[in-house]
Amino acid sequence: MKLRDAMIAWNPTWWTWLPGEMPPGSLKVGPFAGNRRWSTPYRMTDGGCCADTLTMSQAEAERETLVMFNTMVLRDGINPADAHRELWLIDEYRAAICVDTPPPDEVEE
């Protein structure tokens, strides 16, 4: 899935959980087009829902996925293996990481 077609949604670990929301540390990548109600239980979103994403070059979109990974993991406390598993669904993320980075099913939690 291309970054412009995806929505990345997560709840930081420091977020105060509210009823109806996914627990802190939750993360999901899904489609941006069509029914986006799946993202309602998340507080943070990125990807195709951001206007800048729609006009990014391939190189800019690849860099953006690495910035997202860094932000989610270092600022928001998302488990790195979870971030890698979900962002693996984004074409630009796979293009941006080292070619010998193992796919999510080979990464230890």
Backbone as CSV, one residue per row, in Angstrom:
resi,resn,N_x,N_y,N_z,CA_x,CA_y,CA_z,C_x,C_y,C_z
1,MET,0.855,-1.170,0.000,0.000,0.000,0.000,0.904,1.237,0.000
2,LYS,0.570,2.198,-0.821,1.309,3.452,-0.869,0.959,4.315,0.340
3,LEU,1.919,5.117,0.776,1.707,5.984,1.932,0.493,6.889,1.722
4,ARG,0.319,7.422,0.524,-0.807,8.334,0.259,-2.162,7.635,0.376
5,ASP,-2.180,6.302,0.273,-3.418,5.524,0.359,-3.653,4.921,1.737
6,ALA,-2.727,5.159,2.647,-2.775,4.535,3.976,-3.040,5.569,5.060
7,MET,-3.648,5.094,6.140,-3.741,5.894,7.354,-3.010,5.115,8.435
8,ILE,-2.119,5.795,9.124,-1.389,5.207,10.241,-2.000,5.826,11.491
9,ALA,-2.479,4.989,12.393,-3.163,5.481,13.585,-2.565,4.814,14.818
10,TRP,-2.367,5.583,15.885,-1.792,5.019,17.100,-2.180,5.836,18.319
11,ASN,-2.008,5.198,19.469,-2.199,5.852,20.763,-0.877,5.799,21.518
12,PRO,-0.297,6.952,21.831,0.948,6.977,22.592,0.792,6.278,23.947
13,THR,1.888,5.765,24.458,1.840,5.105,25.767,1.552,6.102,26.878
14,TRP,1.861,7.370,26.664,1.623,8.388,27.686,0.210,8.962,27.620
15,TRP,-0.580,8.522,26.631,-1.933,9.043,26.465,-2.844,8.507,27.561
16,THR,-3.703,9.347,28.080,-4.685,8.910,29.065,-5.804,8.191,28.338
17,TRP,-5.949,6.925,28.614,-6.931,6.078,27.937,-8.336,6.525,28.282
18,LEU,-9.187,6.555,27.269,-10.598,6.882,27.458,-11.433,5.697,27.004
19,PRO,-12.593,5.458,27.607,-13.458,4.359,27.167,-13.740,4.457,25.664
20,GLY,-13.689,3.343,24.995,-13.933,3.301,23.563,-12.682,3.445,22.722
21,GLU,-11.569,3.785,23.351,-10.305,3.913,22.624,-9.494,2.635,22.733
22,MET,-8.586,2.460,21.789,-7.622,1.373,21.888,-6.674,1.727,23.029
23,PRO,-6.088,0.724,23.675,-5.207,1.029,24.805,-3.942,1.778,24.374
24,PRO,-3.319,2.495,25.311,-2.060,3.167,25.007,-1.045,2.163,24.436
25,GLY,-0.307,2.605,23.432,0.683,1.751,22.778,0.130,1.004,21.573
26,SER,-1.155,1.179,21.272,-1.781,0.508,20.125,-1.425,1.235,18.833
27,LEU,-1.327,0.462,17.751,-0.959,0.997,16.448,-1.604,0.161,15.365
28,LYS,-2.068,0.821,14.287,-2.647,0.099,13.159,-2.444,0.904,11.885
29,VAL,-2.154,0.200,10.790,-2.122,0.794,9.459,-3.302,0.224,8.694
30,GLY,-4.064,1.091,8.064,-5.217,0.659,7.283,-5.449,1.606,6.128
31,PRO,-6.482,1.356,5.356,-6.751,2.204,4.194,-7.249,3.592,4.606
32,PHE,-6.828,4.585,3.843,-7.328,5.935,4.068,-8.626,6.153,3.310
33,ALA,-8.726,5.605,2.135,-9.929,5.797,1.317,-11.115,5.042,1.901
34,GLY,-12.293,5.524,1.587,-13.499,4.821,2.008,-13.815,5.021,3.477
35,ASN,-14.293,3.976,4.121,-14.710,4.020,5.519,-13.497,4.119,6.427
36,ARG,-13.332,5.269,7.076,-12.181,5.474,7.957,-12.575,5.375,9.427
37,ARG,-13.757,4.856,9.680,-14.195,4.749,11.081,-13.301,3.833,11.903
38,TRP,-12.543,2.963,11.246,-11.653,2.063,11.982,-10.634,2.854,12.801
39,SER,-10.325,4.091,12.396,-9.297,4.880,13.086,-9.849,5.686,14.266
40,THR,-11.148,5.677,14.470,-11.773,6.471,15.531,-11.186,6.208,16.917
41,PRO,-10.853,4.949,17.296,-10.344,4.727,18.655,-8.870,5.105,18.855
42,TYR,-8.287,5.800,17.879,-6.880,6.215,17.986,-6.803,7.737,18.048
43,ARG,-5.828,8.259,18.763,-5.665,9.701,18.940,-4.755,10.330,17.890
44,MET,-3.747,9.619,17.408,-2.784,10.169,16.456,-2.988,9.502,15.102
45,THR,-2.865,10.292,14.030,-2.947,9.731,12.688,-1.914,10.408,11.789
46,ASP,-1.526,9.687,10.761,-0.587,10.209,9.773,-0.825,9.439,8.488
47,GLY,-0.106,9.794,7.452,-0.246,9.106,6.169,-1.101,9.901,5.210
48,GLY,-1.945,9.213,4.447,-2.768,9.837,3.425,-3.722,10.886,3.939
49,CYS,-4.017,10.869,5.229,-4.926,11.859,5.807,-4.265,13.230,5.945
50,CYS,-2.957,13.299,5.741,-2.229,14.572,5.811,-2.031,15.099,4.389
51,ALA,-2.446,16.317,4.130,-2.413,16.878,2.779,-1.012,16.841,2.162
52,ASP,0.016,17.078,2.960,1.382,17.087,2.431,1.768,15.743,1.819
53,THR,1.238,14.665,2.365,1.572,13.330,1.896,1.188,13.144,0.435
54,LEU,0.113,13.764,0.027,-0.407,13.578,-1.329,0.498,14.162,-2.401
55,THR,1.345,15.122,-2.054,2.222,15.755,-3.041,3.695,15.390,-2.865
56,MET,3.996,14.445,-1.981,5.389,14.054,-1.729,5.971,13.250,-2.886
57,SER,7.262,13.465,-3.114,7.984,12.609,-4.048,8.211,11.258,-3.375
58,GLN,8.679,10.291,-4.123,8.987,8.970,-3.562,10.004,9.094,-2.424
59,ALA,11.063,9.861,-2.653,12.102,10.031,-1.632,11.552,10.695,-0.374
60,GLU,10.702,11.699,-0.545,10.105,12.368,0.611,9.187,11.417,1.380
61,ALA,8.432,10.601,0.665,7.529,9.651,1.326,8.328,8.590,2.078
62,GLU,9.431,8.147,1.524,10.293,7.183,2.221,10.842,7.799,3.503
63,ARG,11.330,9.031,3.413,11.854,9.712,4.604,10.756,9.885,5.645
64,GLU,9.548,10.226,5.198,8.430,10.434,6.114,8.109,9.170,6.911
65,THR,8.189,8.009,6.267,7.910,6.768,7.008,8.947,6.535,8.097
66,LEU,10.199,6.899,7.838,11.232,6.743,8.865,11.032,7.750,9.996
67,VAL,10.589,8.945,9.662,10.273,9.943,10.696,9.111,9.449,11.552
68,MET,8.090,8.870,10.908,6.953,8.319,11.657,7.414,7.225,12.618
69,PHE,8.238,6.296,12.114,8.740,5.212,12.959,9.456,5.807,14.173
70,ASN,10.353,6.748,13.933,11.120,7.381,14.995,10.200,8.066,16.006
71,THR,9.230,8.812,15.528,8.296,9.532,16.402,7.481,8.564,17.245
72,MET,6.918,7.540,16.593,6.089,6.577,17.322,6.885,5.853,18.406
73,VAL,8.096,5.444,18.071,8.893,4.647,19.003,9.524,5.512,20.082
74,LEU,10.221,6.578,19.689,10.971,7.361,20.669,10.108,8.356,21.442
75,ARG,9.212,9.043,20.773,8.384,10.027,21.478,7.175,9.389,22.142
76,ASP,6.531,8.451,21.413,5.236,7.962,21.857,5.265,6.579,22.505
77,GLY,6.433,5.952,22.577,6.576,4.706,23.322,6.012,3.460,22.664
78,ILE,5.744,3.510,21.358,5.239,2.328,20.654,6.344,1.288,20.580
79,ASN,5.992,0.033,20.772,6.952,-1.062,20.685,7.557,-1.068,19.273
80,PRO,8.899,-1.079,19.150,9.526,-1.046,17.822,9.101,-2.205,16.917
81,ALA,8.927,-3.397,17.473,8.497,-4.540,16.653,7.075,-4.320,16.129
82,ASP,6.209,-3.713,16.943,4.848,-3.408,16.500,4.870,-2.356,15.393
83,ALA,5.689,-1.314,15.563,5.799,-0.267,14.544,6.336,-0.853,13.241
84,HIS,7.336,-1.709,13.331,7.912,-2.347,12.142,6.866,-3.222,11.451
85,ARG,6.114,-3.987,12.221,5.091,-4.878,11.655,4.034,-4.089,10.884
86,GLU,3.535,-3.015,11.464,2.484,-2.245,10.809,3.022,-1.413,9.639
87,LEU,4.164,-0.750,9.834,4.707,0.070,8.752,5.198,-0.776,7.578
88,TRP,5.470,-2.055,7.814,5.870,-2.968,6.735,4.806,-2.989,5.625
89,LEU,3.575,-2.672,5.965,2.486,-2.646,4.988,2.619,-1.484,4.002
90,ILE,3.459,-0.493,4.327,3.648,0.701,3.507,4.833,0.480,2.561
91,ASP,4.586,0.626,1.262,5.632,0.411,0.250,6.868,1.264,0.504
92,GLU,6.661,2.538,0.824,7.793,3.455,1.004,8.629,3.099,2.234
93,TYR,8.008,2.535,3.258,8.770,2.092,4.430,9.707,0.957,4.031
94,ARG,9.178,-0.033,3.316,10.015,-1.159,2.892,11.144,-0.697,1.974
95,ALA,10.877,0.326,1.152,11.913,0.848,0.251,12.981,1.634,1.013
96,ALA,12.609,2.233,2.146,13.522,3.110,2.883,14.456,2.370,3.835
97,ILE,14.041,1.213,4.324,14.874,0.507,5.310,15.946,-0.314,4.606
98,CYS,16.961,-0.738,5.343,18.044,-1.547,4.779,17.481,-2.813,4.146
99,VAL,18.056,-3.207,3.031,17.549,-4.361,2.294,17.634,-5.659,3.083
100,ASP,18.526,-5.724,4.065,18.645,-6.963,4.844,17.863,-6.912,6.164
101,THR,16.989,-5.905,6.322,16.120,-5.849,7.501,15.107,-6.979,7.397
102,PRO,14.998,-7.803,8.433,14.055,-8.921,8.350,12.607,-8.456,8.355
103,PRO,11.761,-9.223,7.667,10.329,-8.906,7.713,9.792,-9.102,9.130
104,PRO,8.627,-8.538,9.414,8.099,-8.565,10.796,7.984,-9.963,11.400
105,ASP,7.670,-10.969,10.613,7.500,-12.293,11.188,8.827,-12.910,11.633
106,GLU,9.944,-12.253,11.308,11.245,-12.746,11.743,11.871,-11.873,12.829
107,VAL,11.171,-10.824,13.253,11.677,-9.913,14.273,11.179,-10.356,15.632
108,GLU,12.119,-10.449,16.589,11.732,-10.839,17.941,11.107,-9.657,18.661
109,GLU,10.082,-9.933,19.448,9.415,-8.876,20.223,10.264,-8.472,21.400
